[in-house]
Amino acid sequence: MDLKKLDMGGKLILASIVVAIISMFFTWVEFIISENGFQQDAYLFLIAFIYPAIQVLRGGKVNKAGGFICAILAVILGIWYISDKSADIFGESINAAAQGPYVFIVAGILLAIGVWKQRA
């Protein structure tokens, strides 16, 4: 695989995968304890990036429908994680989600842009 041969969409897809992996090292939950994405088992969310990663790394094109489904799944998983970390404590609503899931959502959006920009 030659990065110079990739179009803008392919480069954005690869960048989104890198951002998603980097988000796992960020803090995902912060309340009494602080844990990263690996400790929270959020690495399972990376499944949404497998199809686009395989297609780009082997030099193929990402099917638009399949790519958008993967991107939407990534964003939904990030939003679900954030909403799952909300709780009521002593009548006060708190959200223990830290910056990790937000970075992951950005990676999902970046994936959607990459799929959209990739030449057919």
C-alpha positions as CSV (number, residue, x, y, z in Angstrom):
1,M,0.0,0.0,0.0
2,D,1.4,3.3,-1.1
3,L,0.0,6.4,0.8
4,K,0.8,8.5,-2.3
5,K,-1.6,6.5,-4.4
6,L,-4.5,7.0,-1.9
7,D,-7.0,9.7,-2.7
8,M,-8.2,12.2,-0.1
9,G,-11.0,9.8,1.0
10,G,-8.6,6.9,1.6
11,K,-6.3,9.1,3.6
12,L,-9.2,10.4,5.7
13,I,-10.4,6.9,6.3
14,L,-6.9,5.9,7.5
15,A,-6.7,9.0,9.7
16,S,-10.1,8.1,11.3
17,I,-8.8,4.7,12.1
18,V,-5.7,6.1,13.8
19,V,-7.8,8.7,15.7
20,A,-10.1,5.9,16.9
21,I,-7.2,3.8,18.1
22,I,-5.6,6.8,19.8
23,S,-8.9,7.5,21.5
24,M,-8.6,4.2,23.4
25,F,-5.6,5.7,25.2
26,F,-7.6,8.7,26.4
27,T,-9.6,8.7,29.6
28,W,-13.1,7.2,28.9
29,V,-14.5,7.4,32.4
30,E,-13.6,9.8,35.2
31,F,-15.5,9.9,38.4
32,I,-13.9,8.2,41.5
33,I,-11.6,6.3,39.2
34,S,-10.1,7.1,35.9
35,E,-10.0,4.5,33.1
36,N,-9.0,4.5,29.5
37,G,-10.8,2.8,26.6
38,F,-8.9,-0.5,27.0
39,Q,-9.8,-0.7,30.7
40,Q,-13.5,0.0,29.8
41,D,-13.5,-2.6,27.0
42,A,-14.2,0.2,24.5
43,Y,-11.7,-1.4,22.1
44,L,-14.6,-3.5,21.0
45,F,-16.0,-0.4,19.4
46,L,-13.1,-0.6,16.9
47,I,-15.0,-3.4,15.2
48,A,-16.9,-0.6,13.3
49,F,-13.6,0.3,11.6
50,I,-12.6,-3.2,10.4
51,Y,-14.3,-3.2,7.0
52,P,-13.0,0.3,6.0
53,A,-9.5,-0.5,7.3
54,I,-9.3,-3.8,5.3
55,Q,-10.6,-2.2,2.1
56,V,-8.2,0.7,2.2
57,L,-5.2,-1.3,3.3
58,R,-5.6,-3.8,0.5
59,G,-6.0,-1.0,-2.0
60,G,-9.7,-1.4,-2.6
61,K,-12.6,1.0,-2.5
62,V,-15.0,1.2,0.5
63,N,-18.6,0.5,-0.6
64,K,-20.5,3.8,0.2
65,A,-23.4,2.1,2.0
66,G,-21.1,-0.2,4.0
67,G,-18.8,2.6,4.9
68,F,-21.6,4.9,6.0
69,I,-23.1,2.1,8.1
70,C,-19.7,1.6,9.8
71,A,-19.4,5.3,10.4
72,I,-22.9,5.6,11.8
73,L,-22.4,2.6,14.0
74,A,-19.2,4.2,15.4
75,V,-21.0,7.4,16.2
76,I,-24.0,5.6,17.7
77,L,-21.6,3.5,19.9
78,G,-19.9,6.6,21.1
79,I,-23.1,8.4,21.9
80,W,-24.5,5.3,23.6
81,Y,-21.4,5.0,25.8
82,I,-21.7,8.6,26.9
83,S,-25.4,8.3,27.7
84,D,-24.7,5.0,29.5
85,K,-22.3,6.8,31.9
86,S,-25.0,9.2,33.1
87,A,-26.4,8.7,36.5
88,D,-28.3,10.4,39.3
89,I,-26.4,10.7,42.5
90,F,-28.0,12.4,45.5
91,G,-30.6,13.9,43.1
92,E,-27.9,15.4,40.9
93,S,-27.4,14.2,37.4
94,I,-23.8,13.6,36.5
95,N,-22.0,12.1,33.5
96,A,-18.8,10.2,34.2
97,A,-17.7,10.0,30.5
98,A,-14.4,11.7,29.8
99,Q,-12.9,12.9,26.6
100,G,-12.2,9.4,25.0
101,P,-15.7,8.7,23.7
102,Y,-15.9,12.2,22.3
103,V,-12.7,11.7,20.3
104,F,-14.1,8.3,19.2
105,I,-17.2,10.1,17.9
106,V,-15.0,12.5,16.0
107,A,-13.2,9.5,14.4
108,G,-16.6,8.1,13.3
109,I,-17.5,11.5,11.7
110,L,-14.1,11.6,10.0
111,L,-14.7,8.1,8.7
112,A,-18.0,9.2,7.2
113,I,-16.3,12.2,5.5
114,G,-13.6,9.8,4.2
115,V,-16.1,7.4,2.7
116,W,-18.0,10.4,1.1
117,K,-14.8,11.8,-0.4
118,Q,-13.4,8.5,-1.7
119,R,-13.5,8.2,-5.4
120,A,-15.8,5.4,-6.7
